[in-house]
Amino acid sequence: MSYCLADLDVEHVVLERGKLAQRWRTQSWDSLNLLTPNWMTRLPGFEYEGNDPDGFMSVLDLISMFDRYAADSRAPILSDTSVTGVERMGERFRVITDRGEWLADSVVVATGYCDLPAVPAASRGLPASITQVVPANYRRAAQLPPGGVLIVGASATGVQLADEIQQSGRQVTLAVGRHLRLPRRYRGRDILWWLDRLGVLNQPADEVHSIEISRHQPSLQLVGTPDHSSLDVGILQDRGVRLVGRVRDITGYGVTFADDLIANTAAADLKMAEVLTRVDRYIDRIGIPAEDSEPFRPTWPTAAGAPERLDLKSEGIGTVVWATGYRRAYPWLHLPVLDASGEIVHDGGFTPAFGLYVLGMNFQRRRNSSFIDGVGADARTIAEQIARSVAGVRVA
Ligand SMILES: Cc1cc2nc3c(=O)[nH]c(=O)nc-3n(C[C@H](O)[C@H](O)[C@H](O)COP(=O)(O)OP(=O)(O)OC[C@H]3O[C@@H](n4cnc5c(N)ncnc54)[C@H](O)[C@@H]3O)c2cc1C
């Protein structure tokens, strides 16, 4: 956003309560790599130019990249500055921080889509002796108390943590809800390369059947490792992870699971087959060089023997990891732009309050709006609107 505003000579300031890339610095687990290949780390005025375009950046490398990007673009970042209030003042906004106030003609809320963990209410039924962990607080398997681990949620985070914790020697049980799985590589290329080529990643919001449904799609079961291997529920089951259905209810140590494992894995496999068929057809149509379409054999998961109820105590499970996604909260935003669930109402980033914008939301304008690769296009659109309407920002 800052790069795009500077490009249009719009005076601005970036207020950050921590340091640049704070979430990556403080809320990532040790082994986390991006699941998007390096060539997809594209920002306004920046493209990856290293010698491993198909590799996956570690979080440390990503933070260095953001540091360099901010320095090169001379982004006016005020770190260690928490925004504690945003309210109307005449036609402008009064922005209150713990280090003084600002008056601004426009405000862009960029506090992140992955803001707070979305933990189901059922978690409150667990006894205190069970350790509950959310991914933002997880660093490594050794930090968990001894014993088995129940991981709830089988999207990108859930499958990555399930694999790591199972490989550390603990028995992992993975509660699998609705999910999407794709192989890491297909016909000689990374699956995201194909999705990029097909235009799936930057598909505009107004082209999808239902934006509400699309905004609530789970993230892909993918991991970024040096050997470009796939990771999904079938592979995890092969490695000894016990798959169960969605968590339905928790009473004390008793956890019941829905009988939906077959239905959810079958739906994911149907979707995978559809996407891979689209890739095959694209290859045939364009005549693009690709490896032959050898029969693709994913590791099929089986639901046989999946228990519908577990007693955590007798199973020796001492930890529950909630890999159940994210929510957002804006207690500092004193403007009538939040819906009943506290989400910012917006149309492609434009909120009902003139001059107030949001950036980085899931499927904000395109499918990749909440990804590093997609945020630039949305930032440009909003920056252009701000440039049209704004005279600048000044200290109150
Ligand atoms: C585990 C995980 C893995 C991911 N992997 C990938 C990947 O491989 N590729 C990819 O493209 N994307 C990935 N993402 C998505 C990633 O979140 C986005 O790509 C991107 O980093 C989000 O940037 P952002 O600036 O919108 O939000 P954030 O990085 O969340 O930044 C928001 C900032 O706002 C600050 N803030 C919040 N409230 C206030 C306040 N009141 N006052 C001042 N500052 C405030 C926070 O400190 C934070 O620094 C991943 C996300 C997660 C959680």
The ligand as an SDF file (V2000), in Angstrom:
LIG
                    3D

 53 58  0  0  0  0  0  0  0  0999 V2000
    0.7410  -19.8040    8.8210 C   0  0  0  0  0  0  0  0  0  0  0  0
    0.5590  -18.9170    7.6170 C   0  0  0  0  0  0  0  0  0  0  0  0
    1.1980  -19.2280    6.4400 C   0  0  0  0  0  0  0  0  0  0  0  0
    1.0300  -18.4180    5.3180 C   0  0  0  0  0  0  0  0  0  0  0  0
    1.6860  -18.7690    4.1570 N   0  0  0  0  0  0  0  0  0  0  0  0
    1.5770  -17.9510    3.0910 C   0  0  0  0  0  0  0  0  0  0  0  0
    2.3020  -18.2390    1.8830 C   0  0  0  0  0  0  0  0  0  0  0  0
    2.9790  -19.2540    1.7650 O   0  0  0  0  0  0  0  0  0  0  0  0
    2.1950  -17.3570    0.8530 N   0  0  0  0  0  0  0  0  0  0  0  0
    1.4240  -16.2290    0.9330 C   0  0  0  0  0  0  0  0  0  0  0  0
    1.3780  -15.4570   -0.0280 O   0  0  0  0  0  0  0  0  0  0  0  0
    0.7100  -15.9610    2.0460 N   0  0  0  0  0  0  0  0  0  0  0  0
    0.7750  -16.7740    3.1160 C   0  0  0  0  0  0  0  0  0  0  0  0
    0.0640  -16.4870    4.2610 N   0  0  0  0  0  0  0  0  0  0  0  0
   -0.8720  -15.3600    4.2540 C   0  0  0  0  0  0  0  0  0  0  0  0
   -0.2240  -14.1200    4.8590 C   0  0  0  0  0  0  0  0  0  0  0  0
   -0.9400  -13.8060    6.0160 O   0  0  0  0  0  0  0  0  0  0  0  0
   -0.2850  -12.9960    3.8830 C   0  0  0  0  0  0  0  0  0  0  0  0
    0.3560  -13.3900    2.7220 O   0  0  0  0  0  0  0  0  0  0  0  0
    0.3890  -11.7040    4.3280 C   0  0  0  0  0  0  0  0  0  0  0  0
    1.5850  -11.9210    5.0100 O   0  0  0  0  0  0  0  0  0  0  0  0
   -0.5390  -10.8890    5.1600 C   0  0  0  0  0  0  0  0  0  0  0  0
    0.0240   -9.6020    5.2800 O   0  0  0  0  0  0  0  0  0  0  0  0
   -0.8020   -8.4170    5.8670 P   0  0  0  0  0  0  0  0  0  0  0  0
    0.1460   -7.2450    5.9250 O   0  0  0  0  0  0  0  0  0  0  0  0
   -2.0910   -8.2630    5.1590 O   0  0  0  0  0  0  0  0  0  0  0  0
   -1.1990   -8.8930    7.3430 O   0  0  0  0  0  0  0  0  0  0  0  0
   -0.2560   -9.2140    8.5940 P   0  0  0  0  0  0  0  0  0  0  0  0
    1.0230   -9.8340    8.1990 O   0  0  0  0  0  0  0  0  0  0  0  0
   -1.1240   -9.9480    9.5590 O   0  0  0  0  0  0  0  0  0  0  0  0
    0.0910   -7.7670    9.1720 O   0  0  0  0  0  0  0  0  0  0  0  0
   -0.8350   -6.9950    9.8730 C   0  0  0  0  0  0  0  0  0  0  0  0
   -0.0150   -6.0700   10.7560 C   0  0  0  0  0  0  0  0  0  0  0  0
   -0.8840   -5.1840   11.4150 O   0  0  0  0  0  0  0  0  0  0  0  0
   -0.3670   -4.9370   12.7090 C   0  0  0  0  0  0  0  0  0  0  0  0
   -1.4600   -4.4580   13.5510 N   0  0  0  0  0  0  0  0  0  0  0  0
   -2.5940   -5.1240   13.8960 C   0  0  0  0  0  0  0  0  0  0  0  0
   -3.3690   -4.3540   14.6720 N   0  0  0  0  0  0  0  0  0  0  0  0
   -2.7390   -3.1670   14.8000 C   0  0  0  0  0  0  0  0  0  0  0  0
   -3.0380   -1.9560   15.4940 C   0  0  0  0  0  0  0  0  0  0  0  0
   -4.1680   -1.8090   16.1960 N   0  0  0  0  0  0  0  0  0  0  0  0
   -2.1450   -0.9230   15.4160 N   0  0  0  0  0  0  0  0  0  0  0  0
   -1.0140   -1.0510   14.7050 C   0  0  0  0  0  0  0  0  0  0  0  0
   -0.6750   -2.1760   14.0510 N   0  0  0  0  0  0  0  0  0  0  0  0
   -1.5290   -3.2130   14.0960 C   0  0  0  0  0  0  0  0  0  0  0  0
    0.1800   -6.2840   13.1420 C   0  0  0  0  0  0  0  0  0  0  0  0
    1.1530   -6.1590   14.1600 O   0  0  0  0  0  0  0  0  0  0  0  0
    0.7560   -6.8290   11.8340 C   0  0  0  0  0  0  0  0  0  0  0  0
    2.1330   -6.5560   11.6850 O   0  0  0  0  0  0  0  0  0  0  0  0
    0.2030  -17.2750    5.3840 C   0  0  0  0  0  0  0  0  0  0  0  0
   -0.4420  -16.9530    6.5860 C   0  0  0  0  0  0  0  0  0  0  0  0
   -0.2630  -17.7710    7.6890 C   0  0  0  0  0  0  0  0  0  0  0  0
   -0.9730  -17.4080    8.9690 C   0  0  0  0  0  0  0  0  0  0  0  0
  1  2  1  0
  2  3  1  0
  2 52  2  0
  3  4  2  0
  4  5  1  0
  4 50  1  0
  5  6  2  0
  6  7  1  0
  6 13  1  0
  7  8  2  0
  7  9  1  0
  9 10  1  0
 10 11  2  0
 10 12  1  0
 12 13  2  0
 13 14  1  0
 14 15  1  0
 14 50  1  0
 15 16  1  0
 16 17  1  0
 16 18  1  0
 18 19  1  0
 18 20  1  0
 20 21  1  0
 20 22  1  0
 22 23  1  0
 23 24  1  0
 24 25  2  0
 24 26  1  0
 24 27  1  0
 27 28  1  0
 28 29  2  0
 28 30  1  0
 28 31  1  0
 31 32  1  0
 32 33  1  0
 33 34  1  0
 33 48  1  0
 34 35  1  0
 35 36  1  0
 35 46  1  0
 36 37  1  0
 36 45  1  0
 37 38  2  0
 38 39  1  0
 39 40  1  0
 39 45  2  0
 40 41  1  0
 40 42  2  0
 42 43  1  0
 43 44  2  0
 44 45  1  0
 46 47  1  0
 46 48  1  0
 48 49  1  0
 50 51  2  0
 51 52  1  0
 52 53  1  0
M  END
$$$$
